[in-house]
Every structure is written in C-alpha cells, then in structure tokens.
Amino acid sequence: MKLLVLDDATIRRLLPMRDCLPLMAHALADLGRGHVEQPLRLVMRPEGLPGLMAFMPAYRVGTPGAFGVKVVGVFHDNVAQGKDAHQGAVLLFSAETGEPRAIMNASAITAIRTAAVSGVATELLALPDAGDLAIVGSGVQAKSHLEAMACARRLRRVRVAARSLQSAQRFAAEMASLSPVPIEAMPSAEAAVAGADIVVTVTNSAEPVLRREWLKDGAHLNAVGASLPSRREVDTATMAAAWIFADRRDSLLSEAGDYILAAGEGAIGPESIRAELGEILLGQDPGRTAPDQITLFKSLGLAIEDLAAAQFLFERARGERAGTWVNL
C-alpha cells in the first residue's frame, strides 16, 4: 500500500487561496445537503499542560467518498518560539476499504482552509462594495486572511492592529508584497476598525478585543480566534447587535466562547443564530437582508473543511506527481 505524505510547502503550492474558496463553498453546501457525517470535535486538555489535543473526524458522501480525521494540537506558547500554534496531521482514508491514503501537514491546511471559509462568508455577507479591511491580530491566520479577503472583495484599504504597534508594523512590512494596497499599522484595535466594512479578528485573546461602539453599521465581521468556550474576542454588545452566522450551529452552541459567554449573560440565545453558511449557499436563507445590518460569521473550523482540502490535495498531488509516496 502506498501512502502520500505532503509537507507544508507542497500543500501551500498545491492549494492556493483562489482555489480553496470555491472548494470550501462546495464542502459547506454538502454539509447543508446532509452529505456529511461529522461528530463534534473531541478535545483533550490534560491538567498542567500548556496546550490541548483535538480529534476531528468526518465522512463525506461522494464518488469517491472518503473518511478523514485531523489530529491537531493547539499550543499558543509556540508563537514565542517562532512556531505555529497549531501542530498536527490530516489523515485521508478510502471509504471503500478503510485504507489510509495520505498524511498531510495540518498547520498548512488549517491556515488556508480557515481563511478560505471566512472568504466564503465575506462573499456571502459583506456589502457588495465593501473594501475597507481591518485585521486584529498579526499571526499565521492574519496572513492567510489578508489573502482570502483580497479574493472575496476588491480591497481599497487595509489596516492591522496587534498586541503592540511593533507587531503590527512587522506584519505590514512582511505582507507588503502580498497586499493589493498598502497596509497601515495601527496603535489599537479601535483605530483599526474605525469605519471598516470588513473586520477580521484572529487573536489568542481570552477577553474581547472588539467592541460594538467601534463598528460602523453595515460592517461584516469574521470572528476567528476564540475557539474554546472560555475565550472570546467579541463583546456581548456586538453579539447582541449582530446577525450571527455559523459554519455549523452545533459547533457554535457547544464551542464558541463568543456565543456561550454572551448567552450566559442573557443577551442572546439559539434563535440569534440566523443560518449556517451552507444554508445560504443552498438558497435556504438570504443571509444579509439590509445594508445597515452588522453580520458576524463565527468561525470554529470543521472536519469537513479539512477532509475537503485533503481530497483536493490528494488528487492534485497525484496528477502533478507531487509529494512523497511511501510504502506502508
């Protein structure tokens, strides 16, 4: 049996952002059609350790169908060591025989597909002429989200804020050649989001980095960074004011601190979740219905997104004879 192994560089070459947006839209639509079986992720958080390990399996109907699982560690202290906070592997299996077909770098897939899903949300929910982008955060996801937002809308302005002005300036310098317009480093999140019609939060913060009074009416927000029930990037007032959309309702209700903590204060409830992205893609929900609505996509990341990326990468690598094949 031959097993395909794909490293970070090969994945980034084979899965450009412009290809990943429609790939994720198709996967989310399949989820909406009921063509995906996907339990909630299992998370292990051993006491005393600086990180966690998550297990994310999925099955997708198709020709061929496939099983996939991402096993990923989240260790935020890695950033200080110059490493990605997400470390792990995505495994692809045959749905016909159960044989393993590929093992792929999870950090690269996570970075690309997470931003691509935010790109899909932005295509669906942001105002048609939205082009003033604010990014709060300056790590791996900030970089991939800049690329995804440039795919989703024609950007006129890009501002970034981080934990320090120096971090924001470093991001602006590193990403200058990849941005369609100059990147402005801002001293605060408030300064970055003032007047922005697309806002992306991609931080490791456990406390809100975004407040309702900073957002203009009609803005679209991709809230990406907080993926645990105890952490949030968005304040309660924003959650209460926004039209909330999910990649998957069950995941949002169970895992999203942005929602769970605001719900615990009595500000919102399950009825506040307007739709899943797949429902909008299938025409089952209109998404935004007025130009002054604040739309908020709460990203949790789904196993089907990793599986769809792995299926695409497997076929492209086979076609281009890329990657490393090993006997198993």
N, C-alpha and C positions, 0 to 999 in steps of 0.2 A: 504494500500500500504506500502511495506517495502522499506526502503532506507538504502543503505550500506554507512557507514562512515569509511574512512580509514585515520589513522594518519600517521605522519612522519615515525615512527619506523616500522610500519606494511608495509608501501609502500617500504621501503628500504629492508625489508626482502623478500617481495614477488617479487620484480623487481630487481634482481641482474644485474650488468652491462653485464655479459656474455649473458644473455637472451635479454637484451634491444638492443644490436647492431643489431641482425637479425630482431627484431621487428621493429626497425626504418627503416631498409632497405626495409622491406615489405611495410611499410606505404609510404615511398618516391616513391617506384615503383608504388603503387596505385595512388599517385598524378600524376605521369608521364602518367599513363594509362587513366587519366581522370575520375577516380572513386571517386574523392573527390571534394566537393564544399567548397570553403574557401575564404571568402572576406578578404581584408586587415584588420589588427587589427585596432580597434578604440581606440585612446589614448586621455585621458583627462588630461590636465596639468593646473589645476587652478592656477592663479597667486598668488604668495606669499606662496605657499605650497612647502615643501621640496621633494615632490615626484610626482608620476603620477599613474593613474589607466588605465589599458589596458583591452580590451574586445576582446577575440579571439575565435570566433565560427567556427565550421566545421561540415560538414556532410560527412559520408563515406558509399558508397555502400557496401553491403555485406550480409552475412547470419549469424547473423542478421546485418542489417545496424544500424547505430547509429548517433545521434547528440551529440555533445559535445561543451562545452564552458569553456574556462579558464578566470577567472576574477582575475587579478593579479596587485598588487601594487608594484612599484619599488621605494624604499626609500633607497638611498645609505648611508644616515647617520645612518641607522640601524646597520651597521657594528661596529661602535664605541660603541654600546650598547650590542654587542655580539649577535645580531640577523641577520638573513639572510636579504639581501636587497630585496629579492622577497617574497611577502606575498600574499596569496590568496587561491583560491579553483578551482579545476577542477570538473565540473558537467557533468554527463553522463545521457543521455536521450534515451528512446526507440524510434526508428524510426517508429514503428508501431502505437504506441498510444500517443507518446509525454510524457509519464510518466517519472518523474525523477527516476533514478535507483541508483545513487551513488553521493556522495560528497567526494572529496579527497584533501589532503593537496597538494597545488600547489608547494610549495617550494621543497619538496622532488621529485615530478615528474619532475619539471624543471631542477633540478640539475642532475638527472640521464639521462633524455632523451636528454638534450643538449649535454652532453659529449658523449653519445652514437652516436648521429648524427655525431659529429666530428670524432668518431671512425670509422664510416662507410666511411666518406670522406678520412680518413687516409688509410683505407684498399684499397680504390679505386685509390688513387692518389699518395701516398708516394712510394718511390722506394722500391722494394721488400726486400732489405737488410737494410732498414732504421731502426736504433735502438738508435740513439743519440738524446735524447729528451731534449728540453729546454721549460720551462714554465715561462711565465712572468705574475706574479700575484700570490697571496697566499691565496685567499679566498675559498668560497664554490666550485666554478667552477674549481679552480685549483686542488682541491682534487679529484673531480669526473673525471676530465680529465686525471689525472695520471692513474686512474684505467682503463679508456677507452683506453688510448694509449697502456697500457700493454695488453689489449685484442686484439688490432689491429696489433701490431708488437711485436717482441721479443726485449725488451729494453736492451741495453748494458750500457747506461749511462743516468743519469737524473740530470739536473741542474735547479735550480729555482732562479729567481730574483724577488724582490718585491720593495715596496716603500722604505724599509730600509733593511739593511743586517740582522737586528734582526728579522724582519718579515719572511725573507727567512729562517733563521736558525730555527725559531719556526715551520715553515711549515715542514722543513726537519725532525725535531725531531718528530713531531706529525704523520707524514706519513711513518716513517721509517719501521714500521712493515708491511705496506701495499705495499711497493715498491719492485719490484723484484731485484733491485740493490740499492746501497747506493745513497742517494740524496745529491747533492752538493749545498750548499747555495752560491750564487754568489753576488758580490757587485753591479753589474749593469746588465741591460738587454743586453748590448753589450757583456759583458763577458759570459753571459749565453748562448747566441745564436751562439757564435763563433764556427763554424764547425758543428753545429747541423743539422741533416737532417729531424727532425720533430720539429716544433715550434708551441707553443700554446700561444696566448695572451688572458688573462682573467682578465682584469683590469677594473677599473672605470674611467680611464683617458679620458679626452676630447681631449688631444693632443697626437700625435704619440709617442709610446714607442718603436717602431721598425723602423729601417732604412735599406734601401736597401744595403748599403755597409757592413752591419753586416752579411748579409745572404750569405751562400755559394750557388753556382749553384746546382740545383737539390733538394733543400730543399722543403719540403711541410709545408705550414703554415695554421693553423686553427685560424682565426681571430674571436674571440667570444665576446669580452667585449663591444664593442661600438654598441649600437642598436638604436641610435637616429640620425637623420640627421645632428645634430650639433656636433657630437662627433666622434673621430676616434682614433684608436690605431696604424694604419699603415700609413707610409708616402706616399706621392704621387709617389715617385720614385719606391717604391715597387709595388704599384698598377699598375703602367705603365709597369713594367718588368714582372709581374706575369701573368700566365694563371689563370683567375678568374672563380671560380665555385660557384654556389648558391644552397641553398635549394629550393628557388623559385625566379625566375627572378623579378617578380613584387614587391616582398618584398624588394629585394636588391635595385632596382631602386628607390623605394619610401622611404626607411627607413634607409639604411646603410650609415652613415656618411663617412666611409672609401671610399666608391664609390662616393657618392654625392659631397664631397669636392674635391676629385681628378678630377672628371668630370668638376666641376666648374672652375678648373684651366686649362681645355682644354687638360688634359693628357690622358684621356680615354673617352670612350663612350659606349653605349649599346652593340656595337659589340665586346667590350672587354670581355663580359661575355660569356665564352665558352659553358657552359652547366649547367643544373641542375643535381644534384646527381641522381635523378630518371631517367634521360635520359641515364646516364652512366649505371645504373643498368639494364635498359631495352635493352642495346646494341645499343642505338641510337647515342651515342657519345663515342669515345675511351678514353676520359679523357686524362691523360698524354700520350704524343707521343714521348718524348725524355728524356734521363736521366739527361740532364742539365737544363731542364725547372724548374722554380720555380712555383709550383702550390699553389694556395691560395683558400681555402674554406672560404667564408664569411658566418658565421652563424648568422641568425636572429631569429630562433626559429619559428615554425609553429604550428597552432592549430591542424593540423592533427597528429603531433607528440604527443601532449597531449591527443588527443582522442584515438590514438592507445594504448598509455600507459594505459589509463583509461579502455579501453575494456579488455586488457590483465589482468589488476589488478582485475577487476570485476569477471572475470571467475576464476582466480586463488584463489581469496578470497572465492568465493562460494564453490569451490572444497575443500579447506582446512578449511572451516568454520572459516575463519579469519575475523577480523574487527568487527564492531558493527552495528547491524541492528536495526533500529528504525522505529516506525510507523509514517507515515506522513499523 
